Amino acid sequence: MNADKEIIQSAEVERTEDRPHFTPNVGIYETEDGLTLVADLPGVPKGNLSVSVDEGALKIEGSMNLDLPDGIKTVYREFEEGVFQRSFNLPDELDPAKIQANFEDGVLRLHIGKSERAITRQIEVK
């Protein structure tokens, strides 16, 4: 399984909100037992993050709002507030039921395990 060829990002994102949209950066790494996807989501609260799988498509979406106290004026910033969405088509070798998610310090880590039929195993000959 070659991660960069097997997982394909969906190009079209429906924009139905009148808010800025941004695309979080991700890294995808192949491990012996599957893939690990790491998404950079600084400033996104866990409650504003959603991860789902539907018909073989993994979707990460949410929003980031900077809640400044009254009277604070932004002078300069290099990040966007708004909504985001990333979609990836999962190859058949991966099992959506084996997704483990961890979100800590603005970094989402998803480990997607291989399906049983995709795992190489030794068979003892008696």
C-alpha positions as CSV (number, residue, x, y, z in Angstrom):
1,M,0.0,0.0,0.0
2,N,1.4,3.4,-1.0
3,A,-0.2,6.1,1.1
4,D,0.5,9.0,-1.2
5,K,-1.2,7.2,-4.1
6,E,-4.0,5.4,-2.3
7,I,-5.5,8.2,-0.3
8,I,-6.9,10.9,-2.5
9,Q,-8.0,14.3,-1.2
10,S,-11.4,15.4,-2.5
11,A,-11.0,18.5,-4.5
12,E,-14.5,19.9,-4.2
13,V,-15.8,21.4,-0.9
14,E,-19.3,22.8,-0.8
15,R,-19.2,26.3,0.7
16,T,-22.5,27.1,2.3
17,E,-21.3,29.3,5.2
18,D,-20.4,33.0,4.8
19,R,-17.2,32.6,6.8
20,P,-13.6,32.2,5.7
21,H,-12.6,28.7,4.8
22,F,-9.2,27.3,5.5
23,T,-7.4,24.0,4.7
24,P,-5.5,22.5,7.6
25,N,-2.1,21.0,6.9
26,V,-1.9,17.2,7.1
27,G,0.8,14.5,7.0
28,I,0.1,10.9,6.2
29,Y,2.5,8.2,7.3
30,E,2.4,4.5,6.6
31,T,3.0,2.1,9.5
32,E,3.3,-1.6,9.5
33,D,-0.4,-2.0,10.6
34,G,-2.0,0.9,8.7
35,L,-1.8,4.6,8.2
36,T,-1.4,7.5,10.6
37,L,-2.8,10.9,9.6
38,V,-1.7,14.0,11.5
39,A,-3.7,17.2,11.0
40,D,-2.5,20.6,12.3
41,L,-5.5,22.4,13.9
42,P,-4.1,25.2,16.1
43,G,-6.8,27.1,18.0
44,V,-9.6,24.6,17.2
45,P,-11.4,23.5,20.4
46,K,-12.2,19.8,20.6
47,G,-15.9,20.5,20.7
48,N,-15.7,22.2,17.2
49,L,-14.0,19.2,15.6
50,S,-15.8,16.3,13.8
51,V,-14.3,13.2,12.3
52,S,-16.5,10.8,10.3
53,V,-16.4,8.0,7.7
54,D,-19.1,7.6,5.1
55,E,-19.0,5.2,2.2
56,G,-15.2,4.9,2.3
57,A,-14.6,8.7,2.6
58,L,-12.9,10.0,5.7
59,K,-14.0,13.6,6.6
60,I,-12.4,16.0,9.0
61,E,-14.3,19.2,9.6
62,G,-14.9,21.9,12.1
63,S,-14.4,25.6,12.9
64,M,-12.0,27.9,14.8
65,N,-13.2,31.1,16.4
66,L,-10.9,33.5,18.2
67,D,-12.9,34.7,21.3
68,L,-11.2,38.0,22.2
69,P,-12.3,39.9,25.3
70,D,-14.3,43.1,24.7
71,G,-12.2,46.1,23.8
72,I,-9.3,44.0,22.3
73,K,-8.4,45.1,18.8
74,T,-6.5,42.9,16.4
75,V,-3.3,44.6,15.2
76,Y,-1.8,41.7,13.2
77,R,-2.4,38.0,12.8
78,E,-1.2,35.2,10.5
79,F,-4.0,32.7,10.9
80,E,-7.6,32.4,9.8
81,E,-10.7,32.1,11.8
82,G,-13.5,30.2,10.1
83,V,-14.4,26.7,9.0
84,F,-12.5,23.8,7.5
85,Q,-13.0,20.5,5.8
86,R,-10.7,17.8,4.5
87,S,-11.9,14.6,2.8
88,F,-9.9,11.5,1.9
89,N,-10.9,8.4,0.1
90,L,-9.8,5.3,2.1
91,P,-8.5,2.4,0.1
92,D,-10.0,-1.0,0.6
93,E,-6.9,-2.2,2.5
94,L,-7.9,0.1,5.4
95,D,-10.7,-0.8,7.9
96,P,-12.8,2.2,8.9
97,A,-13.8,0.3,12.1
98,K,-10.2,0.4,13.2
99,I,-9.8,4.2,13.3
100,Q,-8.4,5.6,16.6
101,A,-8.5,9.3,17.1
102,N,-6.5,11.5,19.5
103,F,-6.7,15.3,19.7
104,E,-4.1,17.1,21.9
105,D,-2.5,20.5,21.8
106,G,-4.1,21.4,18.4
107,V,-2.9,18.3,16.7
108,L,-5.4,15.6,15.5
109,R,-3.9,12.1,15.1
110,L,-5.8,9.4,13.4
111,H,-4.5,5.9,13.1
112,I,-6.4,3.8,10.5
113,G,-5.7,0.1,10.8
114,K,-5.4,-2.3,7.9
115,S,-8.2,-4.7,7.3
116,E,-7.5,-8.3,8.3
117,R,-7.2,-9.5,4.7
118,A,-4.5,-6.8,4.0
119,I,-2.2,-7.9,6.9
120,T,0.6,-10.2,6.0
121,R,0.8,-13.1,8.4
122,Q,2.9,-16.2,8.7
123,I,1.2,-19.6,8.5
124,E,2.8,-22.4,10.4
125,V,3.2,-25.5,8.3
126,K,2.8,-28.7,10.3
